[in-house]
Amino acid sequence: MIAKQLTYLAGADGAGIVLGTRVPIVLTSRADNVRTRLASAAVMVLVAHDRRTKMLPKI
């Protein structure tokens, strides 16, 4: 609720993903604008990249 209030009242942008699952899940709302959806996708890419680099064997 706080995130939605910041978005509507203060013009803030947010991003949402679900962690704790086998793979990260992008969580957006139908009311989200394009910028918020892109931010969510960007955060998901960063999390996926971090997980992938941690799983690679060290040489």
C-alpha distance matrix in Angstrom:
0.0 3.8 5.4 5.2 6.2 8.7 9.9 10.7 11.9 13.4 14.4 13.2 13.7 12.2 13.7 13.0 15.7 16.3 18.8 21.1 22.7 26.1 25.0 21.8 19.7 17.9 14.5 13.8 12.5 15.1 13.4 13.6 16.7 19.6 19.0 15.7 17.6 20.5 18.5 17.2 20.9 22.2 20.2 21.5 25.0 24.9 23.9 26.5 29.1 28.6 29.0 32.0 33.8 33.4 35.0 38.0 41.2 42.3 45.6
3.8 0.0 3.8 5.5 5.1 6.2 8.6 10.0 10.3 10.9 12.5 10.9 12.1 10.9 13.0 13.1 16.1 17.1 19.2 21.8 23.7 27.1 25.8 22.4 20.7 18.8 15.9 15.1 14.4 17.1 15.1 14.5 17.0 19.8 18.4 15.3 17.8 20.2 17.8 17.0 20.8 21.5 19.4 21.3 24.6 24.0 23.3 26.3 28.5 27.7 28.6 31.7 33.0 32.6 34.7 37.5 40.6 41.4 44.6
5.4 3.8 0.0 3.8 5.5 5.1 6.2 8.7 10.0 10.0 10.5 8.3 8.6 7.2 9.4 10.0 13.3 15.0 17.4 20.4 22.0 25.1 23.4 19.8 18.1 15.8 13.0 12.0 11.7 14.6 12.6 11.3 13.6 16.2 14.7 11.5 14.1 16.4 14.0 13.4 17.2 18.0 16.1 18.1 21.2 20.9 20.5 23.4 25.5 25.1 26.1 29.0 30.4 30.4 32.3 35.0 38.2 39.0 42.2
5.2 5.5 3.8 0.0 3.8 5.4 5.0 6.2 8.4 9.7 9.7 8.9 9.4 8.8 11.1 11.6 15.0 16.8 19.7 22.6 23.8 26.9 25.0 21.5 19.2 16.6 13.5 11.6 10.1 12.3 9.8 9.4 12.0 15.1 14.4 11.5 13.9 16.7 15.1 14.6 18.2 19.4 18.2 19.8 23.0 23.2 22.9 25.5 27.7 27.7 28.6 31.3 32.9 33.1 34.9 37.5 40.9 41.9 45.0
6.2 5.1 5.5 3.8 0.0 3.8 5.3 5.2 5.7 7.5 9.0 8.9 10.8 11.1 14.0 14.9 18.4 20.1 22.7 25.6 27.0 30.2 28.4 24.9 22.8 20.2 17.2 15.3 13.8 15.6 12.7 12.5 14.5 17.7 16.7 14.2 17.1 19.6 17.8 17.7 21.4 22.3 21.0 23.0 26.0 25.9 25.8 28.5 30.6 30.4 31.5 34.2 35.6 35.7 37.7 40.3 43.6 44.4 47.5
8.7 6.2 5.1 5.4 3.8 0.0 3.8 5.6 5.4 5.0 6.5 5.5 8.0 8.9 12.3 14.0 17.6 19.8 22.1 25.3 26.9 29.9 27.9 24.1 22.5 19.7 17.2 15.5 14.7 16.7 13.8 12.6 13.8 16.6 14.8 12.7 16.0 17.9 15.7 16.2 19.9 20.2 18.9 21.4 24.2 23.7 24.0 26.9 28.6 28.3 29.8 32.5 33.6 33.9 36.1 38.5 41.7 42.2 45.2
9.9 8.6 6.2 5.0 5.3 3.8 0.0 3.8 5.9 5.8 4.8 4.5 6.0 7.5 10.9 12.9 16.6 19.2 21.9 25.2 26.4 29.1 26.8 23.1 21.1 17.9 15.5 13.1 12.2 13.7 10.6 9.2 10.1 13.1 11.6 9.7 13.0 15.1 13.5 14.3 17.7 18.3 17.7 20.0 22.6 22.6 23.2 25.8 27.5 27.7 29.2 31.6 32.9 33.5 35.6 37.8 41.2 41.9 44.8
10.7 10.0 8.7 6.2 5.2 5.6 3.8 0.0 3.8 6.0 5.7 7.5 9.4 11.2 14.3 16.0 19.7 22.1 25.0 28.2 29.3 32.1 29.8 26.2 23.9 20.7 18.0 15.3 13.4 14.2 10.6 10.4 11.3 14.7 13.9 12.5 15.5 17.8 16.7 17.5 20.8 21.6 21.2 23.4 26.0 26.3 26.8 29.3 31.1 31.4 32.8 35.2 36.6 37.2 39.2 41.4 44.8 45.6 48.5
11.9 10.3 10.0 8.4 5.7 5.4 5.9 3.8 0.0 3.8 5.9 8.0 11.1 13.1 16.6 18.5 22.2 24.5 27.1 30.3 31.7 34.6 32.4 28.7 26.7 23.7 21.0 18.6 17.0 17.9 14.4 14.1 14.7 17.9 16.6 15.3 18.7 20.6 19.1 20.1 23.5 23.9 23.3 25.8 28.3 28.2 28.7 31.5 33.1 33.1 34.7 37.2 38.4 38.9 41.1 43.3 46.6 47.2 50.0
13.4 10.9 10.0 9.7 7.5 5.0 5.8 6.0 3.8 0.0 3.8 5.5 9.1 11.6 15.4 17.8 21.5 24.1 26.4 29.7 31.3 34.0 31.7 27.9 26.3 23.2 21.1 18.9 17.9 19.3 15.8 14.6 14.7 17.3 15.3 14.3 18.0 19.3 17.4 18.9 22.3 22.1 21.5 24.4 26.6 26.1 27.0 29.9 31.2 31.1 33.0 35.5 36.3 36.9 39.3 41.3 44.6 44.9 47.6
14.4 12.5 10.5 9.7 9.0 6.5 4.8 5.7 5.9 3.8 0.0 3.8 6.7 9.9 13.5 16.3 20.0 23.0 25.4 29.0 30.2 32.6 30.0 26.3 24.5 21.2 19.3 16.8 16.0 17.0 13.7 12.0 11.4 13.8 11.7 11.3 15.0 16.1 14.6 16.5 19.6 19.5 19.5 22.3 24.2 24.1 25.3 28.0 29.2 29.5 31.5 33.6 34.5 35.5 37.8 39.6 43.0 43.4 46.0
13.2 10.9 8.3 8.9 8.9 5.5 4.5 7.5 8.0 5.5 3.8 0.0 3.8 6.7 10.4 13.3 17.0 20.0 22.1 25.7 27.0 29.5 26.9 23.1 21.7 18.6 16.9 15.0 15.0 16.7 13.9 11.5 11.3 13.3 10.7 9.5 13.3 14.2 12.0 13.7 17.0 16.7 16.2 19.1 21.2 20.8 21.8 24.7 25.8 25.9 27.9 30.2 31.1 31.9 34.2 36.2 39.5 39.8 42.5
13.7 12.1 8.6 9.4 10.8 8.0 6.0 9.4 11.1 9.1 6.7 3.8 0.0 3.8 7.1 10.4 14.0 17.3 19.5 23.2 24.3 26.5 23.7 19.9 18.5 15.2 14.0 12.1 12.7 14.7 12.4 9.3 9.1 10.3 7.5 5.9 9.7 10.5 8.3 10.1 13.2 13.0 12.8 15.6 17.6 17.5 18.7 21.3 22.5 22.9 24.9 27.0 28.0 29.0 31.2 33.0 36.4 37.0 39.6
12.2 10.9 7.2 8.8 11.1 8.9 7.5 11.2 13.1 11.6 9.9 6.7 3.8 0.0 3.8 6.8 10.4 13.6 15.8 19.4 20.6 22.9 20.3 16.5 15.2 12.1 10.9 9.7 11.1 13.8 12.3 9.1 10.0 11.1 8.7 5.7 8.6 9.8 7.0 7.6 11.2 11.3 10.2 12.8 15.3 15.1 15.7 18.4 20.0 20.3 21.9 24.2 25.4 26.1 28.2 30.3 33.7 34.4 37.3
13.7 13.0 9.4 11.1 14.0 12.3 10.9 14.3 16.6 15.4 13.5 10.4 7.1 3.8 0.0 3.8 7.0 10.5 12.7 16.4 17.3 19.4 16.6 12.8 11.6 8.6 8.1 7.8 10.3 13.3 12.9 9.6 10.8 11.0 9.1 5.8 7.1 8.2 5.3 4.3 8.0 8.6 7.1 9.2 12.0 12.2 12.5 15.0 16.9 17.3 18.6 20.8 22.3 23.1 24.9 27.1 30.6 31.6 34.4
13.0 13.1 10.0 11.6 14.9 14.0 12.9 16.0 18.5 17.8 16.3 13.3 10.4 6.8 3.8 0.0 3.8 6.9 9.6 13.3 13.9 16.4 14.0 10.2 8.6 6.2 5.1 6.4 9.3 12.8 13.2 10.5 12.7 13.1 12.1 8.5 8.5 10.3 8.1 5.2 8.5 10.0 7.9 8.5 12.1 12.6 11.8 14.0 16.6 16.8 17.3 19.8 21.8 22.2 23.6 26.1 29.6 30.9 34.0
15.7 16.1 13.3 15.0 18.4 17.6 16.6 19.7 22.2 21.5 20.0 17.0 14.0 10.4 7.0 3.8 0.0 3.8 6.4 10.0 10.4 12.6 10.2 6.5 5.4 4.4 5.0 8.0 11.3 14.7 15.9 13.5 15.6 15.5 14.7 11.5 10.4 11.7 10.0 6.5 8.4 10.1 7.5 6.6 10.4 11.1 9.4 11.2 14.2 14.4 14.4 16.9 19.2 19.3 20.4 23.2 26.6 28.2 31.4
16.3 17.1 15.0 16.8 20.1 19.8 19.2 22.1 24.5 24.1 23.0 20.0 17.3 13.6 10.5 6.9 3.8 0.0 3.8 6.8 7.2 10.1 8.8 5.8 5.0 6.4 6.5 10.2 13.1 16.5 18.0 16.2 18.7 18.8 18.4 15.0 13.8 15.4 13.8 10.2 11.7 13.4 10.7 9.1 12.7 13.3 10.7 12.0 15.4 15.2 14.2 17.0 19.6 19.1 19.8 22.9 26.2 28.1 31.4
18.8 19.2 17.4 19.7 22.7 22.1 21.9 25.0 27.1 26.4 25.4 22.1 19.5 15.8 12.7 9.6 6.4 3.8 0.0 3.8 5.5 8.3 7.7 5.6 7.1 9.3 10.2 13.8 16.8 20.2 21.7 19.7 22.0 21.8 20.9 17.8 16.7 17.6 15.7 12.4 13.5 14.5 11.3 9.6 12.7 12.6 9.2 10.7 14.0 13.0 11.6 14.8 17.1 16.1 16.9 20.2 23.3 25.1 28.6
21.1 21.8 20.4 22.6 25.6 25.3 25.2 28.2 30.3 29.7 29.0 25.7 23.2 19.4 16.4 13.3 10.0 6.8 3.8 0.0 3.8 6.7 8.0 7.7 9.4 12.4 13.2 16.9 19.7 23.0 24.7 23.0 25.5 25.4 24.7 21.4 20.3 21.2 19.5 16.1 16.9 17.9 14.8 12.8 15.6 15.3 11.7 12.5 15.7 14.4 12.2 15.4 17.8 16.1 16.4 20.0 22.7 24.8 28.4
22.7 23.7 22.0 23.8 27.0 26.9 26.4 29.3 31.7 31.3 30.2 27.0 24.3 20.6 17.3 13.9 10.4 7.2 5.5 3.8 0.0 3.8 5.4 6.3 7.8 11.3 12.6 16.4 19.2 22.2 24.3 22.8 25.2 24.8 24.6 21.6 19.8 20.8 19.7 16.1 16.2 17.8 15.3 12.5 15.1 15.7 12.2 11.9 15.5 15.0 12.4 14.8 17.8 16.6 16.2 19.6 22.5 25.0 28.4
26.1 27.1 25.1 26.9 30.2 29.9 29.1 32.1 34.6 34.0 32.6 29.5 26.5 22.9 19.4 16.4 12.6 10.1 8.3 6.7 3.8 0.0 3.8 6.9 9.1 12.8 14.9 18.5 21.6 24.3 26.7 24.9 27.0 26.2 26.0 23.4 21.2 21.7 20.9 17.5 16.8 18.3 16.2 13.0 14.6 15.5 12.1 10.8 14.1 14.0 10.8 12.5 15.8 14.8 13.6 16.9 19.8 22.6 25.9
25.0 25.8 23.4 25.0 28.4 27.9 26.8 29.8 32.4 31.7 30.0 26.9 23.7 20.3 16.6 14.0 10.2 8.8 7.7 8.0 5.4 3.8 0.0 3.8 6.4 9.8 12.5 16.0 19.3 21.9 24.2 22.2 23.9 22.8 22.7 20.2 17.9 18.2 17.6 14.3 13.2 14.7 13.0 9.5 11.1 12.5 9.5 7.9 11.5 12.1 9.5 10.9 14.4 14.2 13.5 16.4 19.7 22.3 25.4
21.8 22.4 19.8 21.5 24.9 24.1 23.1 26.2 28.7 27.9 26.3 23.1 19.9 16.5 12.8 10.2 6.5 5.8 5.6 7.7 6.3 6.9 3.8 0.0 3.8 6.7 9.4 12.8 16.3 19.1 21.1 18.9 20.6 19.6 19.2 16.7 14.6 15.0 14.1 10.7 10.2 11.7 9.6 6.4 9.0 10.2 7.4 7.1 10.8 11.4 9.9 11.9 14.9 15.0 15.2 18.0 21.5 23.6 26.8
19.7 20.7 18.1 19.2 22.8 22.5 21.1 23.9 26.7 26.3 24.5 21.7 18.5 15.2 11.6 8.6 5.4 5.0 7.1 9.4 7.8 9.1 6.4 3.8 0.0 3.8 6.2 9.6 12.9 15.6 17.9 16.0 18.0 17.3 17.5 14.7 12.4 13.6 13.2 9.4 9.3 11.9 10.3 7.4 10.5 12.4 10.3 10.1 13.8 14.7 13.6 15.3 18.4 18.8 18.8 21.5 25.1 27.3 30.4
17.9 18.8 15.8 16.6 20.2 19.7 17.9 20.7 23.7 23.2 21.2 18.6 15.2 12.1 8.6 6.2 4.4 6.4 9.3 12.4 11.3 12.8 9.8 6.7 3.8 0.0 3.8 6.4 10.0 12.7 14.6 12.4 14.2 13.5 13.8 11.0 8.6 10.1 9.9 6.2 6.5 9.6 8.6 6.6 9.8 12.0 10.9 11.3 14.5 15.8 15.5 17.1 19.9 20.7 21.2 23.6 27.3 29.2 32.1
14.5 15.9 13.0 13.5 17.2 17.2 15.5 18.0 21.0 21.1 19.3 16.9 14.0 10.9 8.1 5.1 5.0 6.5 10.2 13.2 12.6 14.9 12.5 9.4 6.2 3.8 0.0 3.8 7.0 10.1 11.9 10.2 12.9 13.2 13.6 10.3 8.6 11.3 10.8 7.3 9.1 12.1 10.9 9.7 13.2 14.9 13.7 14.7 17.9 18.8 18.5 20.5 23.2 23.7 24.3 26.9 30.5 32.4 35.4
13.8 15.1 12.0 11.6 15.3 15.5 13.1 15.3 18.6 18.9 16.8 15.0 12.1 9.7 7.8 6.4 8.0 10.2 13.8 16.9 16.4 18.5 16.0 12.8 9.6 6.4 3.8 0.0 3.8 6.8 8.3 6.6 9.4 10.2 11.1 7.9 6.4 9.8 10.0 7.4 9.5 12.5 12.1 11.8 14.9 16.7 16.3 17.3 20.2 21.4 21.5 23.3 25.8 26.6 27.5 29.8 33.5 35.2 38.1
12.5 14.4 11.7 10.1 13.8 14.7 12.2 13.4 17.0 17.9 16.0 15.0 12.7 11.1 10.3 9.3 11.3 13.1 16.8 19.7 19.2 21.6 19.3 16.3 12.9 10.0 7.0 3.8 0.0 3.8 5.2 5.2 8.7 10.7 12.2 9.3 8.5 12.3 12.7 10.7 12.9 15.9 15.6 15.5 18.6 20.4 20.0 21.1 23.9 25.1 25.2 27.1 29.6 30.3 31.1 33.6 37.2 39.0 41.9
15.1 17.1 14.6 12.3 15.6 16.7 13.7 14.2 17.9 19.3 17.0 16.7 14.7 13.8 13.3 12.8 14.7 16.5 20.2 23.0 22.2 24.3 21.9 19.1 15.6 12.7 10.1 6.8 3.8 0.0 3.8 5.6 8.2 10.3 12.8 10.8 9.7 13.4 14.7 13.2 14.8 18.0 18.4 18.1 20.8 23.0 22.9 23.7 26.4 27.9 28.1 29.6 32.2 33.2 33.9 36.1 39.8 41.7 44.4
13.4 15.1 12.6 9.8 12.7 13.8 10.6 10.6 14.4 15.8 13.7 13.9 12.4 12.3 12.9 13.2 15.9 18.0 21.7 24.7 24.3 26.7 24.2 21.1 17.9 14.6 11.9 8.3 5.2 3.8 0.0 3.8 6.5 9.7 11.6 9.8 10.1 13.6 14.4 13.7 15.9 18.5 18.8 19.3 22.0 23.7 23.9 25.2 27.7 29.0 29.5 31.3 33.6 34.6 35.6 37.8 41.5 43.1 45.8
13.6 14.5 11.3 9.4 12.5 12.6 9.2 10.4 14.1 14.6 12.0 11.5 9.3 9.1 9.6 10.5 13.5 16.2 19.7 23.0 22.8 24.9 22.2 18.9 16.0 12.4 10.2 6.6 5.2 5.6 3.8 0.0 3.8 6.7 8.0 6.0 6.6 10.0 10.7 10.3 12.6 14.9 15.4 16.3 18.7 20.3 20.8 22.2 24.5 25.7 26.6 28.3 30.4 31.5 32.8 34.8 38.5 39.9 42.6
16.7 17.0 13.6 12.0 14.5 13.8 10.1 11.3 14.7 14.7 11.4 11.3 9.1 10.0 10.8 12.7 15.6 18.7 22.0 25.5 25.2 27.0 23.9 20.6 18.0 14.2 12.9 9.4 8.7 8.2 6.5 3.8 0.0 3.8 5.5 5.5 6.5 8.8 10.1 11.0 12.7 14.5 15.8 17.0 18.8 20.5 21.6 22.9 24.7 26.3 27.5 28.9 30.8 32.3 33.6 35.3 39.1 40.3 42.7
19.6 19.8 16.2 15.1 17.7 16.6 13.1 14.7 17.9 17.3 13.8 13.3 10.3 11.1 11.0 13.1 15.5 18.8 21.8 25.4 24.8 26.2 22.8 19.6 17.3 13.5 13.2 10.2 10.7 10.3 9.7 6.7 3.8 0.0 3.8 5.5 5.1 6.1 8.6 9.9 10.6 12.2 14.3 15.4 16.5 18.5 20.1 21.0 22.5 24.5 25.9 26.8 28.6 30.5 31.7 33.1 36.9 38.1 40.3
19.0 18.4 14.7 14.4 16.7 14.8 11.6 13.9 16.6 15.3 11.7 10.7 7.5 8.7 9.1 12.1 14.7 18.4 20.9 24.7 24.6 26.0 22.7 19.2 17.5 13.8 13.6 11.1 12.2 12.8 11.6 8.0 5.5 3.8 0.0 3.8 5.5 5.2 6.1 8.7 9.9 10.4 12.3 14.3 15.3 16.6 18.5 19.9 21.0 22.6 24.5 25.6 27.0 28.8 30.5 31.8 35.5 36.3 38.6
15.7 15.3 11.5 11.5 14.2 12.7 9.7 12.5 15.3 14.3 11.3 9.5 5.9 5.7 5.8 8.5 11.5 15.0 17.8 21.4 21.6 23.4 20.2 16.7 14.7 11.0 10.3 7.9 9.3 10.8 9.8 6.0 5.5 5.5 3.8 0.0 3.8 5.4 5.0 6.2 8.7 9.8 10.6 12.4 14.3 15.4 16.6 18.4 19.9 21.2 22.7 24.3 25.9 27.3 28.9 30.6 34.3 35.3 37.8
17.6 17.8 14.1 13.9 17.1 16.0 13.0 15.5 18.7 18.0 15.0 13.3 9.7 8.6 7.1 8.5 10.4 13.8 16.7 20.3 19.8 21.2 17.9 14.6 12.4 8.6 8.6 6.4 8.5 9.7 10.1 6.6 6.5 5.1 5.5 3.8 0.0 3.8 5.4 5.1 6.3 8.7 10.0 10.7 12.5 14.5 15.5 16.6 18.4 20.2 21.3 22.5 24.5 26.1 27.3 29.0 32.7 34.0 36.5
20.5 20.2 16.4 16.7 19.6 17.9 15.1 17.8 20.6 19.3 16.1 14.2 10.5 9.8 8.2 10.3 11.7 15.4 17.6 21.2 20.8 21.7 18.2 15.0 13.6 10.1 11.3 9.8 12.3 13.4 13.6 10.0 8.8 6.1 5.2 5.4 3.8 0.0 3.8 5.4 5.1 6.1 8.6 9.8 10.5 12.4 14.3 15.2 16.4 18.4 20.0 20.9 22.5 24.5 25.8 27.1 30.8 31.9 34.2
18.5 17.8 14.0 15.1 17.8 15.7 13.5 16.7 19.1 17.4 14.6 12.0 8.3 7.0 5.3 8.1 10.0 13.8 15.7 19.5 19.7 20.9 17.6 14.1 13.2 9.9 10.8 10.0 12.7 14.7 14.4 10.7 10.1 8.6 6.1 5.0 5.4 3.8 0.0 3.8 5.4 5.0 6.2 8.6 9.8 10.6 12.4 14.2 15.3 16.6 18.5 19.9 21.2 22.8 24.6 26.1 29.7 30.5 33.0
17.2 17.0 13.4 14.6 17.7 16.2 14.3 17.5 20.1 18.9 16.5 13.7 10.1 7.6 4.3 5.2 6.5 10.2 12.4 16.1 16.1 17.5 14.3 10.7 9.4 6.2 7.3 7.4 10.7 13.2 13.7 10.3 11.0 9.9 8.7 6.2 5.1 5.4 3.8 0.0 3.8 5.4 5.2 6.2 8.7 10.0 10.7 12.3 14.2 15.5 16.6 18.3 20.1 21.4 22.8 24.7 28.4 29.6 32.3
20.9 20.8 17.2 18.2 21.4 19.9 17.7 20.8 23.5 22.3 19.6 17.0 13.2 11.2 8.0 8.5 8.4 11.7 13.5 16.9 16.2 16.8 13.2 10.2 9.3 6.5 9.1 9.5 12.9 14.8 15.9 12.6 12.7 10.6 9.9 8.7 6.3 5.1 5.4 3.8 0.0 3.8 5.5 5.0 6.2 8.8 10.0 10.4 12.2 14.3 15.3 16.3 18.3 20.1 21.2 22.7 26.4 27.8 30.3
22.2 21.5 18.0 19.4 22.3 20.2 18.3 21.6 23.9 22.1 19.5 16.7 13.0 11.3 8.6 10.0 10.1 13.4 14.5 17.9 17.8 18.3 14.7 11.7 11.9 9.6 12.1 12.5 15.9 18.0 18.5 14.9 14.5 12.2 10.4 9.8 8.7 6.1 5.0 5.4 3.8 0.0 3.8 5.4 5.1 6.4 8.8 9.9 10.6 12.4 14.4 15.3 16.6 18.6 20.2 21.4 25.0 26.0 28.3
20.2 19.4 16.1 18.2 21.0 18.9 17.7 21.2 23.3 21.5 19.5 16.2 12.8 10.2 7.1 7.9 7.5 10.7 11.3 14.8 15.3 16.2 13.0 9.6 10.3 8.6 10.9 12.1 15.6 18.4 18.8 15.4 15.8 14.3 12.3 10.6 10.0 8.6 6.2 5.2 5.5 3.8 0.0 3.8 5.4 5.1 6.3 8.6 9.9 10.6 12.4 14.2 15.5 16.8 18.6 20.4 23.9 24.8 27.5
21.5 21.3 18.1 19.8 23.0 21.4 20.0 23.4 25.8 24.4 22.3 19.1 15.6 12.8 9.2 8.5 6.6 9.1 9.6 12.8 12.5 13.0 9.5 6.4 7.4 6.6 9.7 11.8 15.5 18.1 19.3 16.3 17.0 15.4 14.3 12.4 10.7 9.8 8.6 6.2 5.0 5.4 3.8 0.0 3.8 5.4 5.1 6.1 8.5 9.8 10.6 12.1 14.2 15.5 16.6 18.6 22.3 23.7 26.5
25.0 24.6 21.2 23.0 26.0 24.2 22.6 26.0 28.3 26.6 24.2 21.2 17.6 15.3 12.0 12.1 10.4 12.7 12.7 15.6 15.1 14.6 11.1 9.0 10.5 9.8 13.2 14.9 18.6 20.8 22.0 18.7 18.8 16.5 15.3 14.3 12.5 10.5 9.8 8.7 6.2 5.1 5.4 3.8 0.0 3.8 5.5 5.1 6.0 8.5 9.9 10.4 12.1 14.2 15.4 16.6 20.3 21.6 24.0
24.9 24.0 20.9 23.2 25.9 23.7 22.6 26.3 28.2 26.1 24.1 20.8 17.5 15.1 12.2 12.6 11.1 13.3 12.6 15.3 15.7 15.5 12.5 10.2 12.4 12.0 14.9 16.7 20.4 23.0 23.7 20.3 20.5 18.5 16.6 15.4 14.5 12.4 10.6 10.0 8.8 6.4 5.1 5.4 3.8 0.0 3.8 5.5 5.1 6.1 8.6 9.9 10.6 12.4 14.4 15.7 19.2 19.9 22.5
23.9 23.3 20.5 22.9 25.8 24.0 23.2 26.8 28.7 27.0 25.3 21.8 18.7 15.7 12.5 11.8 9.4 10.7 9.2 11.7 12.2 12.1 9.5 7.4 10.3 10.9 13.7 16.3 20.0 22.9 23.9 20.8 21.6 20.1 18.5 16.6 15.5 14.3 12.4 10.7 10.0 8.8 6.3 5.1 5.5 3.8 0.0 3.8 5.4 5.1 6.2 8.6 10.0 10.7 12.5 14.6 18.1 19.3 22.3
26.5 26.3 23.4 25.5 28.5 26.9 25.8 29.3 31.5 29.9 28.0 24.7 21.3 18.4 15.0 14.0 11.2 12.0 10.7 12.5 11.9 10.8 7.9 7.1 10.1 11.3 14.7 17.3 21.1 23.7 25.2 22.2 22.9 21.0 19.9 18.4 16.6 15.2 14.2 12.3 10.4 9.9 8.6 6.1 5.1 5.5 3.8 0.0 3.8 5.4 5.1 6.1 8.6 10.0 10.7 12.6 16.3 18.0 20.8
29.1 28.5 25.5 27.7 30.6 28.6 27.5 31.1 33.1 31.2 29.2 25.8 22.5 20.0 16.9 16.6 14.2 15.4 14.0 15.7 15.5 14.1 11.5 10.8 13.8 14.5 17.9 20.2 23.9 26.4 27.7 24.5 24.7 22.5 21.0 19.9 18.4 16.4 15.3 14.2 12.2 10.6 9.9 8.5 6.0 5.1 5.4 3.8 0.0 3.8 5.5 5.1 6.1 8.6 10.0 10.8 14.5 15.6 18.1
28.6 27.7 25.1 27.7 30.4 28.3 27.7 31.4 33.1 31.1 29.5 25.9 22.9 20.3 17.3 16.8 14.4 15.2 13.0 14.4 15.0 14.0 12.1 11.4 14.7 15.8 18.8 21.4 25.1 27.9 29.0 25.7 26.3 24.5 22.6 21.2 20.2 18.4 16.6 15.5 14.3 12.4 10.6 9.8 8.5 6.1 5.1 5.4 3.8 0.0 3.8 5.5 5.3 6.3 8.8 10.3 13.5 14.3 17.3
29.0 28.6 26.1 28.6 31.5 29.8 29.2 32.8 34.7 33.0 31.5 27.9 24.9 21.9 18.6 17.3 14.4 14.2 11.6 12.2 12.4 10.8 9.5 9.9 13.6 15.5 18.5 21.5 25.2 28.1 29.5 26.6 27.5 25.9 24.5 22.7 21.3 20.0 18.5 16.6 15.3 14.4 12.4 10.6 9.9 8.6 6.2 5.1 5.5 3.8 0.0 3.8 5.6 5.2 6.4 9.0 12.3 14.0 17.2
32.0 31.7 29.0 31.3 34.2 32.5 31.6 35.2 37.2 35.5 33.6 30.2 27.0 24.2 20.8 19.8 16.9 17.0 14.8 15.4 14.8 12.5 10.9 11.9 15.3 17.1 20.5 23.3 27.1 29.6 31.3 28.3 28.9 26.8 25.6 24.3 22.5 20.9 19.9 18.3 16.3 15.3 14.2 12.1 10.4 9.9 8.6 6.1 5.1 5.5 3.8 0.0 3.8 5.5 5.2 6.5 10.3 12.3 15.1
33.8 33.0 30.4 32.9 35.6 33.6 32.9 36.6 38.4 36.3 34.5 31.1 28.0 25.4 22.3 21.8 19.2 19.6 17.1 17.8 17.8 15.8 14.4 14.9 18.4 19.9 23.2 25.8 29.6 32.2 33.6 30.4 30.8 28.6 27.0 25.9 24.5 22.5 21.2 20.1 18.3 16.6 15.5 14.2 12.1 10.6 10.0 8.6 6.1 5.3 5.6 3.8 0.0 3.8 5.4 5.3 8.6 9.5 12.3
33.4 32.6 30.4 33.1 35.7 33.9 33.5 37.2 38.9 36.9 35.5 31.9 29.0 26.1 23.1 22.2 19.3 19.1 16.1 16.1 16.6 14.8 14.2 15.0 18.8 20.7 23.7 26.6 30.3 33.2 34.6 31.5 32.3 30.5 28.8 27.3 26.1 24.5 22.8 21.4 20.1 18.6 16.8 15.5 14.2 12.4 10.7 10.0 8.6 6.3 5.2 5.5 3.8 0.0 3.8 5.6 8.0 9.0 12.5
35.0 34.7 32.3 34.9 37.7 36.1 35.6 39.2 41.1 39.3 37.8 34.2 31.2 28.2 24.9 23.6 20.4 19.8 16.9 16.4 16.2 13.6 13.5 15.2 18.8 21.2 24.3 27.5 31.1 33.9 35.6 32.8 33.6 31.7 30.5 28.9 27.3 25.8 24.6 22.8 21.2 20.2 18.6 16.6 15.4 14.4 12.5 10.7 10.0 8.8 6.4 5.2 5.4 3.8 0.0 3.8 6.4 9.0 12.3
38.0 37.5 35.0 37.5 40.3 38.5 37.8 41.4 43.3 41.3 39.6 36.2 33.0 30.3 27.1 26.1 23.2 22.9 20.2 20.0 19.6 16.9 16.4 18.0 21.5 23.6 26.9 29.8 33.6 36.1 37.8 34.8 35.3 33.1 31.8 30.6 29.0 27.1 26.1 24.7 22.7 21.4 20.4 18.6 16.6 15.7 14.6 12.6 10.8 10.3 9.0 6.5 5.3 5.6 3.8 0.0 3.8 6.4 9.1
41.2 40.6 38.2 40.9 43.6 41.7 41.2 44.8 46.6 44.6 43.0 39.5 36.4 33.7 30.6 29.6 26.6 26.2 23.3 22.7 22.5 19.8 19.7 21.5 25.1 27.3 30.5 33.5 37.2 39.8 41.5 38.5 39.1 36.9 35.5 34.3 32.7 30.8 29.7 28.4 26.4 25.0 23.9 22.3 20.3 19.2 18.1 16.3 14.5 13.5 12.3 10.3 8.6 8.0 6.4 3.8 0.0 3.8 6.4
42.3 41.4 39.0 41.9 44.4 42.2 41.9 45.6 47.2 44.9 43.4 39.8 37.0 34.4 31.6 30.9 28.2 28.1 25.1 24.8 25.0 22.6 22.3 23.6 27.3 29.2 32.4 35.2 39.0 41.7 43.1 39.9 40.3 38.1 36.3 35.3 34.0 31.9 30.5 29.6 27.8 26.0 24.8 23.7 21.6 19.9 19.3 18.0 15.6 14.3 14.0 12.3 9.5 9.0 9.0 6.4 3.8 0.0 3.8
45.6 44.6 42.2 45.0 47.5 45.2 44.8 48.5 50.0 47.6 46.0 42.5 39.6 37.3 34.4 34.0 31.4 31.4 28.6 28.4 28.4 25.9 25.4 26.8 30.4 32.1 35.4 38.1 41.9 44.4 45.8 42.6 42.7 40.3 38.6 37.8 36.5 34.2 33.0 32.3 30.3 28.3 27.5 26.5 24.0 22.5 22.3 20.8 18.1 17.3 17.2 15.1 12.3 12.5 12.3 9.1 6.4 3.8 0.0
